[in-house]
Amino acid sequence: MGVGVGVGVGKDARNYADRCGEWVRVRRAGVTDSAPMGTPGHSLILLPGLACDAALWAPLLPALASAHHVHVSDVHTHHATLPQMAQALLGRHPGRHVFVGASMGGMVALEVARQAPQAVVGLAVLGSSARADTPELIALREQAITLFEAGRMDEVLRANVALAFHPHGAAQPALVASYLAMVRRAGAAMLIAQNRAVMARADLRPHLASITAPVLLMCGEADMLTPPEHSREMAALLPSARLELVPGAGHMLTMEQPQRVADALLEWLAQLNV
């Protein structure tokens, strides 16, 4: 989820780690589709982020599945672009549903709403952005890809920890180990493919005004990969948006503050009457 964003433009992972450290200082200074679970009705379709899988949602699943029909999607592992992922998702899940996406998954959710607004009961977009990558971010991702191709994935992942988590989360060995294990399961080839998909995405901000379904935007207060300003921007452009900033969380808010995220989702879902 954001793996590769913090990569610097230098020659090796030491330069990468130095660049990550600088970004951390700047930000802090400025402050598979699974088997369905739960009750029938509109499905709640969970979309993991870059290099993530169902483990991203695991802390929330008991609460969500107790009241909703839940799928965890894996379309992001089978298609090369975000529009293709969204199209495949719509093909797998005809009808109208609630789409909940984290990071890259949030980008896919927005693309679903662009392609088929009639299929969307509601969107929840967590730690994400409607913007296209800037040239700077594309250059950072390209260096990450070079390191992945060179078999130096772990160097990249460890340097990303400080970007992915709130400082409190980054200091928790078990939490960091869970995150690293999840990304290692994805592997270098998937990291490369998904970074390329994110690099190629369009700017969806011009389309946000046409999304009339209710949208819940959530962002960790300390998110340095898709900072709160991105969520605030979306909230201003969407006709029916609610914004929740999550204290004590960075980019990996479902892992860092699962109870806060689950509570906010369930309250919002109750208001949707689904």
ZICOR-V924344 format. One record per pair of residues at least 24 apart in sequence whose ideal C-beta (glycine too) atoms are under 7 Angstrom apart, sorted by sequence separation. I is the first residue (numbers start at 1). GAP is how many residues later the second one is. D is the distance in whole Angstrom. If there is no record, write none. Layout:
BEGIN
i=I gap=GAP d=D
i=I gap=GAP d=D
END
This chain:
BEGIN
i=37 gap=24 d=7
i=44 gap=24 d=4
i=46 gap=24 d=7
i=48 gap=24 d=7
i=96 gap=24 d=7
i=97 gap=24 d=6
i=98 gap=24 d=5
i=99 gap=24 d=5
i=100 gap=24 d=4
i=101 gap=24 d=6
i=102 gap=24 d=4
i=103 gap=24 d=5
i=217 gap=24 d=6
i=221 gap=24 d=5
i=44 gap=25 d=6
i=46 gap=25 d=7
i=82 gap=25 d=6
i=86 gap=25 d=4
i=90 gap=25 d=7
i=96 gap=25 d=5
i=101 gap=25 d=7
i=102 gap=25 d=6
i=103 gap=25 d=6
i=215 gap=25 d=6
i=217 gap=25 d=7
i=221 gap=25 d=6
i=226 gap=25 d=7
i=43 gap=26 d=5
i=44 gap=26 d=5
i=45 gap=26 d=5
i=46 gap=26 d=5
i=47 gap=26 d=5
i=82 gap=26 d=6
i=86 gap=26 d=5
i=90 gap=26 d=5
i=157 gap=26 d=6
i=208 gap=26 d=6
i=214 gap=26 d=5
i=215 gap=26 d=5
i=216 gap=26 d=5
i=217 gap=26 d=5
i=218 gap=26 d=5
i=219 gap=26 d=6
i=220 gap=26 d=5
i=221 gap=26 d=5
i=224 gap=26 d=7
i=225 gap=26 d=4
i=242 gap=26 d=7
i=38 gap=27 d=4
i=46 gap=27 d=7
i=101 gap=27 d=7
i=211 gap=27 d=6
i=212 gap=27 d=6
i=213 gap=27 d=7
i=219 gap=27 d=7
i=222 gap=27 d=7
i=223 gap=27 d=5
i=224 gap=27 d=7
i=37 gap=28 d=4
i=38 gap=28 d=7
i=39 gap=28 d=6
i=41 gap=28 d=6
i=43 gap=28 d=6
i=45 gap=28 d=6
i=48 gap=28 d=7
i=76 gap=28 d=6
i=83 gap=28 d=6
i=87 gap=28 d=7
i=209 gap=28 d=6
i=212 gap=28 d=6
i=216 gap=28 d=7
i=218 gap=28 d=6
i=221 gap=28 d=7
i=222 gap=28 d=5
i=223 gap=28 d=5
i=38 gap=29 d=7
i=39 gap=29 d=6
i=40 gap=29 d=5
i=76 gap=29 d=7
i=82 gap=29 d=5
i=86 gap=29 d=5
i=90 gap=29 d=6
i=208 gap=29 d=4
i=220 gap=29 d=3
i=38 gap=30 d=5
i=39 gap=30 d=6
i=208 gap=30 d=5
i=209 gap=30 d=6
i=220 gap=30 d=5
i=38 gap=31 d=5
i=220 gap=31 d=6
i=38 gap=32 d=5
i=76 gap=32 d=7
i=205 gap=32 d=6
i=36 gap=33 d=5
i=37 gap=33 d=5
i=220 gap=33 d=4
i=36 gap=34 d=7
i=36 gap=35 d=6
i=153 gap=35 d=5
i=218 gap=35 d=7
i=220 gap=36 d=7
i=34 gap=37 d=6
i=33 gap=38 d=5
i=34 gap=38 d=4
i=153 gap=38 d=7
i=33 gap=39 d=7
i=33 gap=40 d=5
i=148 gap=40 d=4
i=33 gap=41 d=6
i=32 gap=42 d=4
i=148 gap=43 d=5
i=149 gap=43 d=7
i=218 gap=43 d=6
i=148 gap=44 d=5
i=56 gap=46 d=6
i=218 gap=46 d=6
i=2 gap=47 d=7
i=3 gap=47 d=6
i=145 gap=47 d=5
i=1 gap=48 d=3
i=2 gap=48 d=6
i=3 gap=48 d=5
i=45 gap=48 d=6
i=1 gap=49 d=5
i=1 gap=50 d=7
i=43 gap=50 d=6
i=145 gap=50 d=6
i=1 gap=51 d=5
i=144 gap=51 d=6
i=45 gap=52 d=5
i=47 gap=52 d=7
i=216 gap=52 d=5
i=45 gap=53 d=7
i=47 gap=53 d=7
i=49 gap=53 d=5
i=50 gap=53 d=6
i=42 gap=54 d=6
i=43 gap=54 d=5
i=44 gap=54 d=5
i=45 gap=54 d=5
i=46 gap=54 d=5
i=47 gap=54 d=4
i=48 gap=54 d=6
i=49 gap=54 d=3
i=50 gap=54 d=4
i=141 gap=54 d=5
i=166 gap=54 d=6
i=42 gap=55 d=5
i=45 gap=55 d=7
i=47 gap=55 d=7
i=49 gap=55 d=5
i=42 gap=56 d=6
i=44 gap=56 d=6
i=49 gap=56 d=5
i=166 gap=56 d=4
i=48 gap=57 d=5
i=47 gap=58 d=3
i=141 gap=58 d=5
i=214 gap=58 d=6
i=33 gap=59 d=6
i=47 gap=61 d=5
i=138 gap=61 d=5
i=163 gap=61 d=5
i=164 gap=61 d=7
i=47 gap=62 d=6
i=163 gap=62 d=6
i=133 gap=65 d=7
i=133 gap=66 d=5
i=133 gap=68 d=7
i=132 gap=69 d=6
i=132 gap=70 d=6
i=132 gap=71 d=4
i=131 gap=72 d=6
i=179 gap=73 d=6
i=130 gap=74 d=4
i=131 gap=74 d=7
i=130 gap=75 d=5
i=179 gap=76 d=7
i=178 gap=77 d=7
i=130 gap=78 d=6
i=42 gap=79 d=5
i=168 gap=80 d=6
i=175 gap=80 d=6
i=169 gap=81 d=6
i=166 gap=82 d=6
i=166 gap=83 d=5
i=169 gap=83 d=7
i=166 gap=84 d=4
i=165 gap=85 d=5
i=164 gap=86 d=6
i=164 gap=87 d=5
i=165 gap=87 d=6
i=169 gap=87 d=4
i=164 gap=88 d=5
i=104 gap=90 d=7
i=114 gap=90 d=6
i=123 gap=90 d=6
i=125 gap=90 d=6
i=166 gap=90 d=6
i=122 gap=91 d=5
i=165 gap=91 d=6
i=121 gap=92 d=7
i=122 gap=92 d=5
i=123 gap=92 d=5
i=124 gap=92 d=4
i=125 gap=92 d=5
i=126 gap=92 d=5
i=127 gap=92 d=6
i=114 gap=93 d=5
i=117 gap=93 d=7
i=120 gap=93 d=4
i=122 gap=93 d=7
i=127 gap=93 d=6
i=104 gap=94 d=6
i=107 gap=94 d=6
i=110 gap=94 d=5
i=117 gap=94 d=6
i=124 gap=94 d=7
i=117 gap=95 d=7
i=117 gap=96 d=7
i=127 gap=96 d=6
i=129 gap=97 d=5
i=113 gap=98 d=5
i=128 gap=98 d=6
i=127 gap=99 d=5
i=131 gap=99 d=7
i=113 gap=100 d=7
i=1 gap=101 d=6
i=2 gap=101 d=6
i=129 gap=101 d=4
i=1 gap=102 d=4
i=1 gap=103 d=7
i=130 gap=104 d=5
i=125 gap=109 d=7
i=77 gap=113 d=6
i=80 gap=113 d=7
i=82 gap=115 d=6
i=81 gap=116 d=5
i=80 gap=117 d=6
i=76 gap=118 d=6
i=81 gap=119 d=6
i=82 gap=119 d=5
i=55 gap=123 d=7
i=103 gap=123 d=7
i=127 gap=124 d=5
i=56 gap=126 d=7
i=127 gap=126 d=6
i=16 gap=127 d=7
i=55 gap=127 d=5
i=126 gap=127 d=6
i=126 gap=128 d=7
i=53 gap=129 d=6
i=9 gap=130 d=6
i=52 gap=130 d=6
i=16 gap=131 d=7
i=5 gap=132 d=6
i=8 gap=132 d=7
i=51 gap=132 d=4
i=53 gap=132 d=6
i=7 gap=133 d=5
i=6 gap=134 d=7
i=7 gap=134 d=7
i=9 gap=134 d=6
i=13 gap=134 d=6
i=5 gap=135 d=6
i=8 gap=135 d=6
i=51 gap=135 d=4
i=5 gap=136 d=7
i=7 gap=136 d=4
i=4 gap=137 d=5
i=7 gap=137 d=4
i=24 gap=138 d=5
i=13 gap=139 d=6
i=20 gap=139 d=5
i=24 gap=139 d=7
i=51 gap=139 d=6
i=4 gap=140 d=3
i=7 gap=140 d=7
i=16 gap=140 d=7
i=20 gap=140 d=7
i=23 gap=140 d=7
i=51 gap=140 d=5
i=4 gap=141 d=7
i=124 gap=141 d=6
i=13 gap=142 d=4
i=17 gap=142 d=4
i=20 gap=142 d=6
i=13 gap=143 d=7
i=16 gap=143 d=5
i=20 gap=143 d=6
i=51 gap=143 d=6
i=50 gap=144 d=5
i=124 gap=144 d=7
i=50 gap=145 d=7
i=13 gap=146 d=7
i=50 gap=148 d=6
i=103 gap=148 d=7
i=7 gap=149 d=6
i=122 gap=150 d=5
i=121 gap=151 d=6
i=4 gap=152 d=7
i=102 gap=152 d=6
i=3 gap=153 d=7
i=6 gap=153 d=7
i=121 gap=153 d=6
i=3 gap=154 d=6
i=6 gap=154 d=5
i=3 gap=157 d=5
i=6 gap=157 d=4
i=5 gap=158 d=7
i=2 gap=161 d=7
i=2 gap=162 d=6
i=1 gap=163 d=7
i=100 gap=165 d=7
i=98 gap=171 d=7
i=98 gap=174 d=7
i=98 gap=176 d=6
i=3 gap=180 d=6
i=4 gap=187 d=6
i=3 gap=188 d=6
i=4 gap=191 d=5
i=60 gap=194 d=6
i=59 gap=195 d=7
i=59 gap=196 d=7
i=27 gap=197 d=4
i=57 gap=197 d=6
i=56 gap=198 d=6
i=60 gap=198 d=5
i=64 gap=198 d=7
i=56 gap=199 d=7
i=59 gap=199 d=3
i=63 gap=199 d=4
i=67 gap=199 d=7
i=24 gap=200 d=7
i=23 gap=201 d=7
i=60 gap=201 d=6
i=64 gap=201 d=7
i=68 gap=201 d=7
i=60 gap=202 d=5
i=63 gap=203 d=6
i=5 gap=220 d=5
i=2 gap=223 d=4
i=42 gap=232 d=5
i=41 gap=233 d=6
i=2 gap=249 d=5
i=1 gap=250 d=6
i=1 gap=251 d=6
END
